[in-house]
Amino acid sequence: MREVEDDAVNQRDKDGDAGDTASRRKDARRNKETLLEAAAAVFVTSGVDAPVRDIASRAGVGLGTLYRHFPTRADLIIAVYRHQVEACAEAGPALLESAPSPHDALRQWIDLFVDFLVTKHGLAAVLRSDQSGFEGLHTYFLDRLVPVCTQLLDAARAAGEIREDIAALTLMRGVGNLCIGAETDPDYDARRLASVLVDGLRRTH
């Protein structure tokens, strides 16, 4: 009888440990997500060289928590960049489901793409650097976002809404060129110009 009781106690301890571990992992994921959102917001206003203390403060965590997740500034910048790329990539299919038309989904996605481009102060310089860890970011960006833009364009073409002779990468490059300088000039509306470009894709009847 004593052995049965001991086994029951041991099992409860194991279950408790497993529950504690799962809770800690959930907290860690939540902290990481909060840090990424906070860092992205701080980068918008202060650039990628912003003090990490500002990021930790905005996230409501200590510096130790920040450094446990992101030991170096490079780790943090890369993680924020990937996080934002993933958000933009995931938005494409969601917009196709929710928007009134494929062209409207494309227009809304391009708005998100513009926001992504113009709010990432210093990332262009980062991508051109030779620092280890940054080299694959541009390839990652293209691998994730070009197929999403292609899907949106294909849907709009299939609906007969846009012309046939525009490729996703060409459109993305055009939008990127329209965003140059937008982060330094508050009167420059890159979204509006990108909207004009997307409206120009409409098929003429």
FITIFI-787421 format. One record per residue (C-alpha): residue number from 1; x, y, z. Coordinates in nm, 4 decimals. Layout:
residues N
[site NUM, [X, Y, Z]]
...
END
This chain:
residues 205
[site 1, [0.0000, 0.0000, 0.0000]]
[site 2, [0.2842, 0.2331, 0.0875]]
[site 3, [0.4427, 0.1721, -0.2552]]
[site 4, [0.1167, 0.2617, -0.4292]]
[site 5, [0.0952, 0.5870, -0.2345]]
[site 6, [0.4587, 0.6699, -0.3166]]
[site 7, [0.3962, 0.6027, -0.6858]]
[site 8, [0.0934, 0.8305, -0.6776]]
[site 9, [0.2934, 1.1086, -0.5126]]
[site 10, [0.5763, 1.0680, -0.7637]]
[site 11, [0.3313, 1.0841, -1.0534]]
[site 12, [0.1743, 1.4011, -0.9150]]
[site 13, [0.5214, 1.5532, -0.8822]]
[site 14, [0.6023, 1.4606, -1.2411]]
[site 15, [0.2722, 1.6022, -1.3629]]
[site 16, [0.3382, 1.9183, -1.1658]]
[site 17, [0.6877, 1.9512, -1.3103]]
[site 18, [0.5539, 1.8979, -1.6616]]
[site 19, [0.2885, 2.1623, -1.6026]]
[site 20, [0.5462, 2.4067, -1.4684]]
[site 21, [0.7720, 2.3432, -1.7680]]
[site 22, [0.4859, 2.4000, -2.0131]]
[site 23, [0.3910, 2.7199, -1.8306]]
[site 24, [0.7491, 2.8472, -1.8399]]
[site 25, [0.7740, 2.7745, -2.2107]]
[site 26, [0.4473, 2.9572, -2.2732]]
[site 27, [0.5728, 3.2558, -2.0741]]
[site 28, [0.9007, 3.2518, -2.2676]]
[site 29, [0.7192, 3.2503, -2.6016]]
[site 30, [0.4955, 3.5343, -2.4858]]
[site 31, [0.7966, 3.7351, -2.3669]]
[site 32, [0.9742, 3.6787, -2.6971]]
[site 33, [0.6691, 3.7867, -2.8973]]
[site 34, [0.6295, 4.0957, -2.6798]]
[site 35, [0.9965, 4.1834, -2.7232]]
[site 36, [0.9726, 4.1495, -3.1013]]
[site 37, [0.6687, 4.3777, -3.1158]]
[site 38, [0.8351, 4.6295, -2.8839]]
[site 39, [1.1597, 4.6253, -3.0813]]
[site 40, [0.9744, 4.6759, -3.4095]]
[site 41, [0.7917, 4.9771, -3.2641]]
[site 42, [1.1128, 5.1277, -3.1240]]
[site 43, [1.2962, 5.0701, -3.4521]]
[site 44, [1.0217, 5.2695, -3.6282]]
[site 45, [1.0849, 5.5766, -3.4152]]
[site 46, [1.4545, 5.5435, -3.3308]]
[site 47, [1.6132, 5.3097, -3.5845]]
[site 48, [1.7953, 4.9816, -3.5318]]
[site 49, [2.0587, 5.1480, -3.3129]]
[site 50, [1.8029, 5.2372, -3.0451]]
[site 51, [1.9092, 5.1555, -2.6851]]
[site 52, [1.8062, 4.8034, -2.5882]]
[site 53, [1.6936, 4.9441, -2.2538]]
[site 54, [1.4180, 5.1316, -2.4398]]
[site 55, [1.3036, 4.8081, -2.6018]]
[site 56, [1.2995, 4.6163, -2.2734]]
[site 57, [1.1112, 4.9000, -2.1046]]
[site 58, [0.8472, 4.9110, -2.3790]]
[site 59, [0.8058, 4.5331, -2.3552]]
[site 60, [0.7748, 4.5486, -1.9774]]
[site 61, [1.0628, 4.3069, -1.9132]]
[site 62, [1.4109, 4.3303, -1.7713]]
[site 63, [1.7304, 4.3503, -1.9720]]
[site 64, [1.8169, 3.9989, -1.8590]]
[site 65, [1.5053, 3.8639, -2.0289]]
[site 66, [1.5899, 4.0498, -2.3482]]
[site 67, [1.9455, 3.9162, -2.3543]]
[site 68, [1.8314, 3.5600, -2.2833]]
[site 69, [1.6256, 3.5675, -2.6014]]
[site 70, [1.8577, 3.7880, -2.8086]]
[site 71, [2.2207, 3.7807, -2.6872]]
[site 72, [2.3334, 4.0403, -2.9429]]
[site 73, [2.1782, 4.3354, -3.1251]]
[site 74, [2.2294, 4.1460, -3.4497]]
[site 75, [2.0186, 3.8581, -3.3150]]
[site 76, [1.7407, 4.1012, -3.2253]]
[site 77, [1.7437, 4.2840, -3.5601]]
[site 78, [1.7362, 3.9581, -3.7539]]
[site 79, [1.4497, 3.8251, -3.5403]]
[site 80, [1.2460, 4.1444, -3.5824]]
[site 81, [1.3059, 4.1438, -3.9565]]
[site 82, [1.1953, 3.7805, -3.9886]]
[site 83, [0.8960, 3.8431, -3.7644]]
[site 84, [0.7804, 4.1319, -3.9824]]
[site 85, [0.8387, 3.9388, -4.3051]]
[site 86, [0.6301, 3.6500, -4.1680]]
[site 87, [0.3480, 3.8864, -4.0726]]
[site 88, [0.3478, 4.0292, -4.4252]]
[site 89, [0.3604, 3.6820, -4.5807]]
[site 90, [0.0741, 3.5501, -4.3688]]
[site 91, [-0.1400, 3.8533, -4.4500]]
[site 92, [-0.1609, 3.7676, -4.8209]]
[site 93, [-0.3787, 3.4550, -4.8038]]
[site 94, [-0.5833, 3.6073, -4.5218]]
[site 95, [-0.6608, 3.9136, -4.7338]]
[site 96, [-0.7640, 3.6974, -5.0278]]
[site 97, [-1.0170, 3.5344, -4.7976]]
[site 98, [-1.1530, 3.8540, -4.6450]]
[site 99, [-1.1224, 4.1290, -4.9089]]
[site 100, [-1.4139, 4.2106, -5.1423]]
[site 101, [-1.2044, 4.1248, -5.4489]]
[site 102, [-0.8555, 3.9949, -5.5365]]
[site 103, [-0.7532, 4.3412, -5.6562]]
[site 104, [-0.8610, 4.4906, -5.3253]]
[site 105, [-0.6638, 4.2184, -5.1450]]
[site 106, [-0.3594, 4.3089, -5.3550]]
[site 107, [-0.4029, 4.6791, -5.2789]]
[site 108, [-0.4298, 4.6142, -4.9038]]
[site 109, [-0.1274, 4.3844, -4.9094]]
[site 110, [0.0790, 4.6432, -5.0946]]
[site 111, [-0.0142, 4.8922, -4.8205]]
[site 112, [0.1282, 4.6490, -4.5632]]
[site 113, [0.4359, 4.5951, -4.7783]]
[site 114, [0.4912, 4.9721, -4.7986]]
[site 115, [0.4602, 5.0035, -4.4213]]
[site 116, [0.7127, 4.7241, -4.3812]]
[site 117, [0.9605, 4.8938, -4.6127]]
[site 118, [0.9398, 5.2504, -4.4872]]
[site 119, [0.9391, 5.1753, -4.1153]]
[site 120, [1.2523, 4.9623, -4.1026]]
[site 121, [1.5093, 5.2344, -4.0385]]
[site 122, [1.8594, 5.1144, -4.1073]]
[site 123, [1.7662, 4.7713, -4.2429]]
[site 124, [1.8831, 4.8570, -4.5940]]
[site 125, [2.2267, 4.9300, -4.4524]]
[site 126, [2.2102, 4.6122, -4.2481]]
[site 127, [2.1326, 4.4033, -4.5536]]
[site 128, [2.4295, 4.5502, -4.7372]]
[site 129, [2.6665, 4.4795, -4.4490]]
[site 130, [2.9095, 4.1922, -4.4368]]
[site 131, [2.8214, 4.0911, -4.0816]]
[site 132, [2.7664, 3.7209, -4.0287]]
[site 133, [2.3992, 3.6382, -3.9878]]
[site 134, [2.2641, 3.9143, -4.2085]]
[site 135, [2.3719, 3.7654, -4.5395]]
[site 136, [2.0673, 3.5467, -4.5976]]
[site 137, [1.8027, 3.8016, -4.5008]]
[site 138, [1.7449, 3.9413, -4.8479]]
[site 139, [1.7084, 3.5921, -4.9922]]
[site 140, [1.4690, 3.5060, -4.7100]]
[site 141, [1.2690, 3.8211, -4.7838]]
[site 142, [1.2326, 3.7283, -5.1505]]
[site 143, [1.1624, 3.3599, -5.0841]]
[site 144, [0.8755, 3.4439, -4.8480]]
[site 145, [0.7176, 3.7480, -5.0109]]
[site 146, [0.7524, 3.6985, -5.3877]]
[site 147, [0.5283, 3.3865, -5.3836]]
[site 148, [0.2673, 3.5742, -5.1780]]
[site 149, [0.2646, 3.8658, -5.4200]]
[site 150, [0.2471, 3.6179, -5.7094]]
[site 151, [-0.0553, 3.4506, -5.5517]]
[site 152, [-0.2317, 3.7849, -5.5184]]
[site 153, [-0.1517, 3.8856, -5.8762]]
[site 154, [-0.2644, 3.5474, -6.0105]]
[site 155, [-0.5947, 3.5755, -5.8254]]
[site 156, [-0.6550, 3.9249, -5.9619]]
[site 157, [-0.5688, 3.8092, -6.3141]]
[site 158, [-0.8005, 3.5082, -6.2851]]
[site 159, [-1.0795, 3.7455, -6.1822]]
[site 160, [-1.0103, 3.9552, -6.4930]]
[site 161, [-0.9232, 4.2591, -6.2829]]
[site 162, [-0.5648, 4.3339, -6.3860]]
[site 163, [-0.3385, 4.3182, -6.6873]]
[site 164, [-0.1284, 4.0107, -6.7597]]
[site 165, [0.2171, 4.1585, -6.8120]]
[site 166, [0.3441, 4.2297, -6.4603]]
[site 167, [0.5541, 3.9952, -6.2470]]
[site 168, [0.5541, 3.9958, -5.8677]]
[site 169, [0.9213, 4.0835, -5.8327]]
[site 170, [0.8861, 4.3714, -6.0796]]
[site 171, [0.5915, 4.5114, -5.8862]]
[site 172, [0.7708, 4.4750, -5.5533]]
[site 173, [1.0794, 4.6507, -5.6891]]
[site 174, [0.8639, 4.9316, -5.8227]]
[site 175, [0.6943, 4.9745, -5.4870]]
[site 176, [1.0323, 4.9630, -5.3159]]
[site 177, [1.1607, 5.2436, -5.5359]]
[site 178, [0.8562, 5.4531, -5.4491]]
[site 179, [0.9399, 5.4124, -5.0799]]
[site 180, [1.2917, 5.5551, -5.1054]]
[site 181, [1.3230, 5.8559, -4.8777]]
[site 182, [0.9765, 5.8157, -4.7236]]
[site 183, [1.1175, 5.7511, -4.3769]]
[site 184, [1.2932, 6.0903, -4.3731]]
[site 185, [1.0189, 6.3063, -4.5270]]
[site 186, [0.6900, 6.3201, -4.3314]]
[site 187, [0.5159, 6.4852, -4.6268]]
[site 188, [0.6033, 6.2026, -4.8645]]
[site 189, [0.3116, 5.9574, -4.8880]]
[site 190, [0.4547, 5.6328, -5.0222]]
[site 191, [0.1262, 5.4516, -4.9672]]
[site 192, [-0.0582, 5.6915, -5.1964]]
[site 193, [0.1959, 5.6543, -5.4754]]
[site 194, [0.1948, 5.2757, -5.4395]]
[site 195, [-0.1862, 5.2847, -5.4585]]
[site 196, [-0.1625, 5.4771, -5.7859]]
[site 197, [0.0742, 5.2102, -5.9160]]
[site 198, [-0.1580, 4.9257, -5.8155]]
[site 199, [-0.4596, 5.1052, -5.9640]]
[site 200, [-0.2608, 5.1303, -6.2867]]
[site 201, [-0.2578, 4.7505, -6.3068]]
[site 202, [-0.6310, 4.7411, -6.3691]]
[site 203, [-0.7388, 4.5990, -6.7018]]
[site 204, [-0.8775, 4.8598, -6.9383]]
[site 205, [-1.2006, 4.7688, -7.1149]]
END
